[in-house]
Amino acid sequence: MTGSTDREILTIEQAADLLGVSVKTFNKVLHKESIPARKIGREWKFSRSALIAWVGSGRSDQFYREAEPKNGTITAEKSRRTSGWRLELD
């Protein structure tokens, strides 16, 4: 391991950088999704390989099905930026 890009255990800043998002965005996802992580003291720690596997296991069709209104109307809590898109799902 020569530098921070080679580390297996990452800080929140390094994990956000690995996924190409801001720390603020990463923190929001951390608290809403089940990102593989461990809190040690006051700091979150992340496994590089577990994060990559987590991203790889995600399914975008689940995102759109969750945003799909049940009764034909979109509520504020179900509304997403893509809620206006029309998608055909099998």
C-alpha positions as CSV (number, residue, x, y, z in Angstrom):
1,M,0.0,0.0,0.0
2,T,1.7,3.1,-1.2
3,G,-1.0,5.7,-1.0
4,S,-4.6,6.4,0.0
5,T,-5.9,5.1,-3.3
6,D,-4.5,1.6,-2.4
7,R,-6.1,1.4,1.1
8,E,-8.7,-1.2,1.8
9,I,-10.2,0.6,4.8
10,L,-11.5,4.1,3.8
11,T,-12.7,7.2,5.7
12,I,-15.9,8.8,4.7
13,E,-14.1,11.3,2.5
14,Q,-12.2,8.6,0.7
15,A,-15.3,6.5,0.3
16,A,-17.2,9.4,-1.2
17,D,-14.3,10.1,-3.5
18,L,-14.2,6.4,-4.6
19,L,-17.9,6.6,-5.6
20,G,-17.4,10.0,-7.2
21,V,-19.9,11.9,-5.0
22,S,-19.6,14.7,-2.5
23,V,-19.3,13.8,1.2
24,K,-22.7,15.5,1.8
25,T,-24.4,13.2,-0.8
26,F,-22.5,10.2,0.5
27,N,-23.6,10.9,4.1
28,K,-27.3,11.2,3.0
29,V,-27.1,7.8,1.3
30,L,-25.2,6.3,4.3
31,H,-28.2,7.1,6.5
32,K,-30.9,6.1,4.0
33,E,-29.5,3.0,2.4
34,S,-27.6,0.0,3.8
35,I,-24.1,0.9,2.8
36,P,-21.6,-1.6,4.3
37,A,-19.9,0.4,7.0
38,R,-18.7,0.3,10.6
39,K,-18.7,3.2,13.0
40,I,-15.6,3.1,15.2
41,G,-15.7,5.8,17.8
42,R,-16.9,8.9,16.0
43,E,-15.7,7.9,12.6
44,W,-17.3,5.8,9.9
45,K,-15.0,3.2,8.2
46,F,-15.6,1.5,4.9
47,S,-14.2,-1.4,3.0
48,R,-13.2,-0.6,-0.5
49,S,-14.2,-4.0,-1.8
50,A,-17.5,-4.0,0.1
51,L,-18.4,-0.6,-1.3
52,I,-17.6,-1.8,-4.9
53,A,-19.7,-4.9,-4.3
54,W,-22.5,-2.8,-2.8
55,V,-22.6,-0.6,-5.9
56,G,-22.4,-3.6,-8.2
57,S,-25.3,-5.4,-6.5
58,G,-27.7,-2.4,-6.8
59,R,-30.6,-2.5,-9.2
60,S,-31.8,0.7,-10.7
61,D,-35.2,-0.8,-11.5
62,Q,-35.9,-1.0,-7.8
63,F,-35.4,2.8,-7.6
64,Y,-38.0,3.4,-10.2
65,R,-40.5,0.9,-8.8
66,E,-40.3,2.6,-5.4
67,A,-41.0,6.0,-7.1
68,E,-44.0,4.5,-8.9
69,P,-47.3,5.8,-7.3
70,K,-49.7,3.2,-6.1
71,N,-52.9,5.2,-6.6
72,G,-51.8,7.3,-9.6
73,T,-50.7,10.3,-7.6
74,I,-47.2,11.2,-6.5
75,T,-46.9,12.2,-2.8
76,A,-44.2,14.5,-1.5
77,E,-42.4,11.6,0.3
78,K,-42.5,9.4,-2.9
79,S,-41.5,12.2,-5.3
80,R,-38.1,12.0,-6.8
81,R,-36.4,14.0,-9.5
82,T,-37.2,11.3,-12.0
83,S,-40.8,10.9,-11.0
84,G,-42.0,12.7,-14.1
85,W,-40.3,10.3,-16.5
86,R,-42.4,7.6,-18.1
87,L,-40.8,4.2,-17.9
88,E,-42.0,0.9,-19.1
89,L,-41.1,-1.8,-16.6
90,D,-41.5,-5.5,-17.3
